[in-house]
Amino acid sequence: MTTLRRNVGGASLTVATWVIAILFVFPVLWMVLTSFKQEADAYTDPPRVAFSPTLSEFAGVIERGFLPYLANSGFVTVLSTLIVLALAVPAAYALSLAPVPRTSNALGFFLSTKMLPIVAAIIPLYVISQKTALLDNVWALVILYTAMNLPLAIWMMRSFFLEVPGEMIEAGRVDGAKLPTLLVRVVLPVVAPGIAATALICVIFSWTEFFYAVNLTAARAGTVPVFLVGFITSEGLYWAQLAAAALLASLPVMIVGWIAQHHLVRGLSMGAVK
């Protein structure tokens, strides 16, 4: 009887897990199906599952000027993420393996910068961007995305650095390794999965950020989220083209996440409480 209950419980848990997974994946699957439809097929009620696939909506998205927005998003995301990692790694090392005075105060300050609603700062940021010729400029987004992601990256990287055994650091020092060598050859290989996880989260946040982009850019520096808003018109929504554009916008992050999934899982588990 106990074995039967265990089997039924395991089967129920499996079914529940599949149901939850399908519920989460279904919107993405529906977006993919809609992107291969004609606009007429995308508007049917009830929705049409059987249809003739077409790539015309993807061609329409490209012709509408998607590639410059994609290039802007790629440039801003990659550059801001690299700058964040370059600043967060030494900061996290100093706050974990080589604690500085008032470490808790520094951590509290980093966290407090995330508490200010961005809408409260948009007017000063707009004026500063206008006065410094950074309005509708990708460099303004690079600076803002770096500032936006840096506190989170420092907190994440600190938790990963705390997992590094102190004996490794002492052994490196005994062997005469200076701080740069110690950091590059001893510490970084151990926390590489954590760096990958931090980088991926920064990439996702930068790639999907909308508020700064829509208020501080126009024609030259617009990013992918700004481009997607262009499908909302007074005539209604172009569902098929919007789905095609959303799929194209999601693919880079999906590909990066799929490539780095092994490091991501290891990185996120490094800072877990044991």
C-alpha positions as CSV (number, residue, x, y, z in Angstrom):
1,M,0.0,0.0,0.0
2,T,2.9,2.3,0.8
3,T,4.5,1.6,-2.5
4,L,1.3,2.3,-4.3
5,R,0.9,5.6,-2.6
6,R,4.5,6.5,-3.4
7,N,3.9,5.7,-7.1
8,V,0.7,7.7,-7.2
9,G,2.3,10.6,-5.5
10,G,5.3,10.5,-7.9
11,A,3.0,10.3,-10.9
12,S,0.9,13.2,-9.6
13,L,3.9,15.3,-9.1
14,T,5.2,14.5,-12.6
15,V,1.8,15.5,-14.2
16,A,1.7,18.7,-12.2
17,T,5.2,19.6,-13.2
18,W,4.4,19.0,-16.9
19,V,1.2,21.1,-16.6
20,I,3.1,24.0,-15.0
21,A,5.8,23.8,-17.6
22,I,3.3,23.8,-20.5
23,L,1.6,26.9,-19.0
24,F,4.9,28.7,-18.9
25,V,6.0,27.6,-22.4
26,F,2.6,28.1,-24.1
27,P,2.9,31.9,-24.6
28,V,6.3,31.5,-26.3
29,L,5.0,28.6,-28.4
30,W,2.0,30.7,-29.5
31,M,4.3,33.6,-30.3
32,V,6.3,31.3,-32.6
33,L,3.2,29.9,-34.3
34,T,1.7,33.4,-34.8
35,S,5.0,34.7,-36.3
36,F,4.6,32.3,-39.2
37,K,1.0,33.3,-40.0
38,Q,-0.5,35.9,-42.3
39,E,-2.2,38.8,-40.6
40,A,-5.5,37.5,-41.6
41,D,-4.8,34.1,-40.0
42,A,-3.5,35.8,-36.8
43,Y,-6.9,37.6,-36.3
44,T,-9.2,34.6,-36.6
45,D,-11.6,33.8,-33.7
46,P,-11.4,31.1,-32.6
47,P,-7.6,31.0,-33.3
48,R,-6.6,29.0,-36.3
49,V,-4.1,26.2,-35.6
50,A,-3.9,24.8,-39.1
51,F,-2.5,27.3,-41.5
52,S,0.1,27.7,-44.3
53,P,3.4,28.9,-42.8
54,T,5.0,32.0,-44.3
55,L,8.1,34.0,-43.8
56,S,6.6,37.2,-45.2
57,E,6.1,38.7,-41.7
58,F,9.8,38.3,-40.9
59,A,10.6,40.0,-44.2
60,G,8.2,42.8,-43.3
61,V,10.0,43.2,-40.0
62,I,13.4,43.5,-41.6
63,E,12.1,45.9,-44.2
64,R,10.6,48.0,-41.5
65,G,14.2,48.8,-40.2
66,F,14.7,46.1,-37.5
67,L,18.4,45.6,-38.0
68,P,19.6,49.1,-36.8
69,Y,17.6,48.7,-33.6
70,L,19.1,45.2,-33.2
71,A,22.6,46.6,-33.7
72,N,22.0,49.3,-31.1
73,S,20.7,46.7,-28.6
74,G,23.6,44.4,-29.2
75,F,26.2,47.2,-28.9
76,V,24.7,48.6,-25.7
77,T,24.1,45.2,-24.1
78,V,27.6,43.8,-24.8
79,L,29.5,46.9,-23.9
80,S,27.6,47.7,-20.7
81,T,27.9,44.0,-19.6
82,L,31.7,44.0,-20.1
83,I,32.1,47.2,-18.2
84,V,29.9,45.9,-15.3
85,L,32.0,42.7,-15.1
86,A,35.2,44.7,-15.2
87,L,34.0,46.9,-12.2
88,A,32.1,44.2,-10.3
89,V,34.8,41.5,-10.1
90,P,37.4,43.6,-8.2
91,A,34.7,45.2,-6.1
92,A,33.3,41.9,-5.1
93,Y,36.8,40.5,-4.4
94,A,37.4,43.4,-2.1
95,L,34.1,43.0,-0.3
96,S,34.5,39.2,0.2
97,L,38.0,37.7,0.1
98,A,39.8,41.0,1.1
99,P,37.2,42.8,3.3
100,V,37.7,46.6,3.4
101,P,36.6,48.8,6.4
102,R,32.8,49.4,6.5
103,T,32.0,46.6,4.1
104,S,28.4,46.4,5.3
105,N,28.0,50.1,4.7
106,A,29.3,49.7,1.2
107,L,27.0,46.8,0.5
108,G,24.0,48.8,1.9
109,F,24.9,51.8,-0.4
110,F,25.0,49.5,-3.5
111,L,21.6,48.1,-2.6
112,S,20.1,51.5,-1.8
113,T,20.8,52.7,-5.4
114,K,18.3,50.1,-6.6
115,M,15.5,51.5,-4.4
116,L,15.0,54.8,-6.3
117,P,12.3,54.5,-8.9
118,I,13.7,55.2,-12.3
119,V,10.8,57.4,-13.1
120,A,11.9,59.8,-10.4
121,A,15.2,60.3,-12.1
122,I,14.2,60.5,-15.7
123,I,13.8,64.3,-15.9
124,P,17.3,65.0,-14.5
125,L,18.8,62.3,-16.7
126,Y,17.0,63.8,-19.7
127,V,18.4,67.3,-19.0
128,I,21.9,65.9,-18.4
129,S,21.8,63.9,-21.6
130,Q,20.6,67.0,-23.5
131,K,23.3,69.2,-22.1
132,T,26.0,66.7,-22.8
133,A,24.9,65.8,-26.3
134,L,24.1,62.3,-25.2
135,L,20.4,62.5,-26.1
136,D,19.5,59.9,-28.7
137,N,23.0,58.4,-28.3
138,V,23.9,54.8,-27.5
139,W,26.6,55.9,-25.1
140,A,24.0,57.4,-22.8
141,L,22.4,53.9,-22.6
142,V,25.7,52.3,-22.0
143,I,26.3,54.5,-19.0
144,L,22.8,54.0,-17.6
145,Y,22.7,50.3,-18.1
146,T,26.1,50.0,-16.5
147,A,24.9,51.9,-13.5
148,M,21.7,49.9,-13.4
149,N,23.3,46.5,-13.4
150,L,26.5,47.2,-11.4
151,P,24.9,47.0,-7.8
152,L,23.2,43.7,-8.6
153,A,26.4,42.3,-10.2
154,I,28.5,43.2,-7.1
155,W,26.0,41.5,-4.8
156,M,25.9,38.4,-6.9
157,M,29.7,38.2,-7.5
158,R,30.3,38.7,-3.8
159,S,28.2,35.6,-3.0
160,F,30.2,33.6,-5.5
161,F,33.6,34.8,-4.2
162,L,32.6,33.8,-0.7
163,E,32.5,30.2,-1.9
164,V,36.2,30.3,-2.8
165,P,38.2,28.3,-0.2
166,G,40.5,30.6,1.8
167,E,43.2,27.9,1.7
168,M,43.5,28.6,-2.1
169,I,44.1,32.2,-1.5
170,E,46.7,31.6,1.2
171,A,48.5,29.0,-1.0
172,G,48.7,31.5,-3.8
173,R,50.1,34.1,-1.5
174,V,52.7,31.7,-0.1
175,D,53.8,31.0,-3.6
176,G,54.4,34.7,-4.1
177,A,51.5,35.5,-6.3
178,K,50.6,39.2,-6.5
179,L,47.0,40.4,-6.4
180,P,46.5,40.5,-10.2
181,T,48.0,37.0,-10.6
182,L,46.0,35.8,-7.6
183,L,42.8,37.1,-9.0
184,V,43.3,36.0,-12.6
185,R,44.9,32.5,-12.1
186,V,43.5,31.4,-8.8
187,V,40.1,33.0,-8.1
188,L,38.6,33.6,-11.5
189,P,38.7,30.0,-12.7
190,V,36.8,29.0,-9.6
191,V,34.1,31.6,-9.9
192,A,33.8,31.5,-13.7
193,P,30.3,29.9,-13.6
194,G,29.2,32.7,-11.3
195,I,30.6,35.3,-13.7
196,A,28.7,33.6,-16.5
197,A,25.5,33.7,-14.5
198,T,26.0,37.3,-13.6
199,A,26.8,38.3,-17.2
200,L,23.7,36.5,-18.5
201,I,21.4,38.3,-16.0
202,C,23.0,41.7,-17.0
203,V,22.5,40.8,-20.6
204,I,18.8,40.0,-20.1
205,F,18.2,43.2,-18.0
206,S,20.0,45.4,-20.6
207,W,18.4,43.7,-23.6
208,T,14.8,44.1,-22.3
209,E,15.2,47.5,-20.7
210,F,12.5,49.9,-22.1
211,F,12.0,53.0,-19.9
212,Y,15.4,54.6,-20.4
213,A,15.4,53.7,-24.1
214,V,12.0,55.1,-25.0
215,N,12.6,58.4,-23.1
216,L,16.2,59.1,-24.1
217,T,16.4,57.8,-27.7
218,A,14.6,58.5,-30.9
219,A,15.7,57.5,-34.5
220,R,19.4,57.0,-34.1
221,A,19.8,55.1,-30.8
222,G,16.5,53.2,-30.5
223,T,16.8,49.7,-29.2
224,V,14.7,46.6,-29.9
225,P,12.0,47.2,-27.2
226,V,11.5,50.7,-28.7
227,F,11.1,49.1,-32.1
228,L,8.5,46.7,-30.8
229,V,6.3,49.6,-29.6
230,G,6.0,50.8,-33.2
231,F,3.6,48.0,-33.9
232,I,1.0,49.6,-31.6
233,T,-0.9,52.0,-33.8
234,S,-4.2,53.8,-33.8
235,E,-5.4,51.1,-36.3
236,G,-4.7,48.3,-33.9
237,L,-2.1,45.7,-33.4
238,Y,-0.3,43.9,-36.2
239,W,-0.2,40.6,-34.4
240,A,1.7,38.5,-36.9
241,Q,4.4,41.1,-37.5
242,L,4.6,41.8,-33.8
243,A,5.1,38.1,-33.0
244,A,7.7,37.9,-35.8
245,A,9.6,40.9,-34.4
246,A,9.3,39.6,-30.8
247,L,10.7,36.2,-31.9
248,L,13.6,37.9,-33.7
249,A,14.2,40.1,-30.6
250,S,14.1,37.0,-28.2
251,L,16.4,34.8,-30.3
252,P,19.8,36.3,-29.3
253,V,19.0,36.1,-25.5
254,M,17.6,32.5,-26.0
255,I,20.7,31.4,-27.9
256,V,23.1,32.9,-25.3
257,G,21.1,31.4,-22.5
258,W,21.1,28.0,-24.2
259,I,24.9,28.1,-24.8
260,A,25.6,29.2,-21.2
261,Q,23.0,27.0,-19.5
262,H,25.5,24.7,-17.9
263,H,27.5,27.6,-16.5
264,L,24.3,29.3,-15.5
265,V,23.1,26.4,-13.4
266,R,26.5,26.0,-11.7
267,G,26.8,29.7,-11.1
268,L,23.4,30.1,-9.5
269,S,24.0,27.1,-7.3
270,M,27.4,28.5,-6.1
271,G,25.8,31.1,-4.0
272,A,23.1,28.9,-2.6
273,V,22.8,28.3,1.2
274,K,24.1,24.8,1.9
